[in-house]
């Protein structure tokens, strides 16, 4: 039942590892890092970007170019891959001297724009419908490429993460096969990961691969699965770009790609948004997972036990529904084999350490019209866009790149916990998608 992604990593059948090696060298030479970007446009612009507002950052880059009289390599990469704006081919050649603009095109990172193409058919060139034109030799991004930094039990680390362009860069709604980058929900789970060295780990629903990459720092071997071929391709690219060689990528639904296998550490940030089933609300692979309500989260919780080694640990992030006629935690307990009484905070029998399950205050809105906050979308919906308007009622807070635990929609409970399995004992917890 295994369908591993073939190596070398391929986005478009032409990509070779040599191109990724050159890209890695160029990104390092340009100092394309989190701290460098903050230095380019400032802390306030950083904060604005987390609210999907790029004007302050763009002003910072434009001001820097005016002062210097030329484009700094890091600034060119930031404009193209972080802000999602076109750049001149000559500037990209200078920013990526080893790979070159041609190599970036072959890698599937950018595409050439013909002279005279109007702004309203180009993502992010200018105001939609403005009619502004783009000069010959201009390149626009096809993917987002961002620096990412972190500190864990093994020390400080930094990577580059490739994902699909967000709505702000695209200038139109996301496709249903959209692959998210690293956002608030991803960071929540990575911050909770237990770093105990283990022989094997499973990242169920890997998305861009961020959880698998973190697991690779404490596991000898990692298996990362997803139902999306595109997600696996991008995750494999991210692993190779960051020289991580102990992750195996497999295509398939839920636990099917690992049937009969057990792991010391199971990690999952599955599609968990309880989405109103009404016309006009798209069903995204990363958000809905093809199942209604919290059925997918339930399947992960129920299935974790038979895939844990004795003493293994499962750490999950997800939402579950609660109903007017049933306590929120009673429903969750029903997914476990052994009877469990859950309160908040909680130390159930299947946990060794106290864990607080966070529950939002219920809204008077009905489940069908609940104000689902797009925090889970990790900033890929542009403020005031059609998708944002459908998902956030008038007067609610705009989407952002930050994720607040417990900010789930009404008729939903959110939690995160770690579960220890003994000879496959049930191990699970609650709420996200990476």
N, C-alpha and C positions, 0 to 999 in steps of 0.2 A: 504493500500500500504506500510505500515511500515514493515520493517524487522530488528528489533533491534538485536544487538549482545547480546547473552545470557550471563548472569553472573552466576558464577564467570568467570573472564577472562580465556580464554583457547587458548593456541597456538596449542596444540596437543591432546586435549581431556583428558589429564592426569593432567593438571596443576591445582593447587588449590591456593586460596588466601594465605594460610599458607606459601607456598613456596615463594610467592612474599614478604610477611612480613619478612621472613628470609633474602632474598636477600637485601631488603632495610636496614635492620639492619647491615648486613655485609658491604655494601657499605659505610654506614655512619661511621662504626668503622674503616674502612680502610682509611678514609678521601679521598675517591675517588672523587676529586673535580677539577675544572679548575685550581685553583691556585696551588694545589698539583702537578698536572701534569707538569705545567710550572717549578715548583721547581725540579722535577725529571730530566728533560732534558734541560731546559733553554729556553730563549726567541727565540734564533735563530732556535732551533729545532721546536718550535711552529710555527714559520713562514714557515719553510720548510714543515711541515705537511699540512699547508693550500695550498701548491703547490703540494700536494700528493707525497711528498718525505719524507720517513720515516727513512732513514739511520741515520741522525743526532740524532733523538730521540732514535733509537735502540742503538746507541753508548753510549748515556747517560745512558740508563738502564743497559747495559752491564758493563759500568764503575762503576756504583753504586753497582752492585752485586759483582764485583771483590773487591771493597774496603770493603764492609760489610761482605762478605763471605756467604751471604744468600740472598734470594729474599724478598724484602719488599712486604707486601700485596698489597699496591697501585701500585707498579711497576709491579707485576704479572698481576693485572687487566688491567693496561695500555697496557702491551705487548699483552695480549689476545684480549681485546675488542676494543682498539683504534688502535693499529698497525696491528691487525689481524693475529698475529703469534701464533704458538702452545706453550703450557706450560706443565710442568709436572703435573700429577694429584696431587702429594703430595704438590706442590706449590699452586695449586688452593684450595685444602682442607685447607691449612693454611690461604689463603687470604679470603676464605668464610667459616669460622668455623661453622656458624649456618646452612647455606644452604648445604655446602659441594659440592664436585665435582659431586656426584651422583644427588643432587638436581638441580644443574645447567644443567645436562643432561636431567633430567625430565622436567625441565622448557623449554627445547629446545634452550638453549643458547650455548651449546657446544656439541661436539660429540667425542667419543673416536677414536683414531687412532691405528690400529694394527701395531705391530712391523714390520719393513721392508718395509713399504709403501714408494714409491719413491717420491721425492720432486715434480716431474713434474705432479703428480696427487693430490698433496696436495696444497691448497691455501697457498701461501706465505712462505713456508718452506725454500726455497732457490731459486736459479736461475732455471728457467724452463729447464727441461731436464738435470739437474745436476746429477741426480741419487742419491742425498744425502738421507740417510735413517733417519727414526724417531724412537726413542726408544719406547719400550713398556711403557704403562702408560701415553702416551701423549694425550692431548686434544687440539682440534682446535675449533675456534669459528664458530658458525652458524649464529650469529647475531652480530651487532655492538652495543655497549653500551657505551655511552659517557656522561660525566658530562657536564652540561650546566648552565651557570650563566647569570643573567640579572639584570637590575634595571628599575623599572617602577614607576608609580605614587604611587603605594602601598609600595614602598621600594625595597630593594635588595632581590633577590630570587635565588634559585638554584634547579635544577632538574637533574634526570638521564633520558636520552632518548635512547630508543631501536629502531633500524632500521635495514634494510638489509645491508649486507656487501657490500662495494664498490668494484669496479673492481680491485683496487690495492690489496685488501685482497683476493679476489676470485681467481685472476690469470687468469680469462677468462671474456668475455663480460657479461654484466648484463642481467638478464632475463627481459622479457617485463613486468612482474608484479612487478618489483623492487619497494620497498618502501623506499623513501629517508629519510634521517635524517634531521637535522637542518643545512641549508646552507645559502648562501648570500641572496637569494630571500626571504627565510623565515624570516630572520632577518630584511630585509627591511620593510616587512609588519608589523611584530610585533612592530617595532619602530614607526610606524605610527598610531597604534591603539589608538582610543579615549577611555580613561579609565573611562568615565562617568558611574556611576552605573546604571544598567538597570535590568529589570526583566528577559529578555530572549535574547539569542544570537544564531546565526546560523553560523556554520563553514562549508561551502560548499566545499567538496573535501578535507577532513581533513588530508589525508596522515598519517604521524606518529602522528598526533594530536597536534602539537605544537601550532597552532593558537587557537584551542579550549581550550587548557590548559591556555593560556594567557587570553582568554576571560573569563575563569572561575573565574578570580580574580576580575572582575567587574560586572559579570552577575550572577543573582541568579540561572539561569538554562541555560545550553548550549546544543544544539543539533548539533552533528557532523555527516556528511554524507560522503559516498564515494562509488564508484562503485566496489572497491576492498575489498573482504572479508579479505584478508591478511592485508591490510592497517588498517582496522577497528580493527582487532585482536591486532596488534601492538600498535595502538593508545589507545585501552582499557587497554593494559598492562601498557603503559606509565602513564595513568591516575591513575591506581591503585598503581603502584610502587611509585608514588609521592603523594599518599593519596589525590587525587582530586576526589570528589564524586558527583559533580553536572553536569556531562556530560553524555548525552544519545547518544549512537552510533546507526546509522541507515544505512542500506544498500540500495543503489539505485542511479539512475542517476539524476544529476542536482537537480531540485526542486521536483522531484517525491516523495521522502520520506517525504516531508513536505507539501504536497498538502493541500491547504485550511488553512494553518497556517501563522501567521505573527509574526515577531520578531522585537525587538527594535534595534538590531545591527546585521547586516549581514556581515560576513567576508569571503573572498574567495581568494585563491591563486591557481587558477585552472590551469590545463595543458594548456600552452600558447605558446609553441615553434612552430614557423612557420617552419616546417621541409620540406626539399626537398623531394618530392615524387619520389625517384629514388631507384633502386634495391640496397640492401645492407645496407640501413638505417633503423634500427629497429623502430617499433612503440611502444613506451613505454606508459603504462597507465598514469604515472605521468607527462609525457611530452606532449603527443599528444592527449590523452583523447578520441580517436576513431573518431574524426571529422577532416575534412581537413581544413588547414589554420587556420583562427581565428574564425571559426564557433562556437567553444565551448565558447570562451570568449564573443562572441556576445550573445549567449544564456543566459549566466549569467547576462550580462548587461540588456538585455531585460526583464528577468524574475524577477529581484530583486524588481521591483516596487510593484507587487501584493503580496509580502511577507514581506513588511515593515509595521510596525504600524505607526499611525500618529506621525510625528516627529522622526521616526526611521532613522537610519544611516546605509548606506552600504559602506564598504571599501574594495576595490578590487585591485588586482595587476595582470596585464596581458598585452600581446602584441596584437596589431591589425595591419593588413596589410594596406599599402597605395600603390596606383597605380599611374602610370605616368600621367594619365588623370584626377586625382582627388586629391584635397588637403587631407592630412592625417587626419585632424580633421573633415573634412566634412563627411567622412565615419563614424567616431565615432558618430557624431551628428545625423546621420541618424538612429542610434539605439535607440535614445531617442524620446519620444512622442512629446515633445515640440521642436520647432525649436530653435537651439542653434548655435551661432557663436563662434567658438573656436579659440583662438590665444595662443601664448606662451609668457609670462605667462598668465594664464586665470582665470577669475572669472565668469563662466557661471551662468545662472539663477538657476541651480540646485545645486549650491554650496554656502554655507554661507561664506566661507573663501577662500582667494586666494590660488590657487594650481598651481604649475609649472608642466606641462607635459613635460617630457624629450624626445627629439627626437634625435636619432643618425644620424650622417652624412651618407648619402646613399653611398653604395659601387657601383662601376661600374659593379659589378657582377650582373648577372640576378638572379631573385628569386630562380630559380631551382638550382643555384650553389652558393647561398649566403653563406658567411663564418659564419655559426651559431656557436657562441661561447658556449661551454658547461658550462658557468657559472651557467646556470639554473640547471645543473645536480648536482650542489653542491659538486663537487669534486669526484663523483663516477666513472668517467672515468679516468683510469690511463694515465699519459702522454705517448705519443707515442704508445698507444694501437691501435688496429684496429678500434674501435669505435671512438677514438679521431681523428685518421687520416681521417676518413670519414667525421667527423663533422667540423674539423679545417684544412683548407688548409695549405700546406707547407708555413712556414714563419709567420703564425699567432701565437698569444700568446697561450701558453699551458693552459689547464684547471686548475682551481684553486678552492679553497673552498670559495673564496670571490666573491661577486657579485657587479658589478658596474652599477648603474642605467644608462640606455641609451645604454648599450652595447649589444643591440639586433642585429640580423642579418640584412642585407640589405633588403629592401622591408618590413620593420616592424617598427612600432612606439611603444614606451614603455612609460607608465605613471602610476602614482599612485595617487589616489585622494579619497576624502570622499564625499559621496552624502547624503544629508538629504532628507527624504521622508515626504510629508505631505499627510496623508490619502492615502498612497500608491503611492505618486508621484514617478516618475522615479528616481532611485538613482543608480549610477554606476561610474566606472572609470576604470582606466587602468592598470597593468601587472605582473605573477609568479605561482609557485606551492609548497605547503608545504608537 
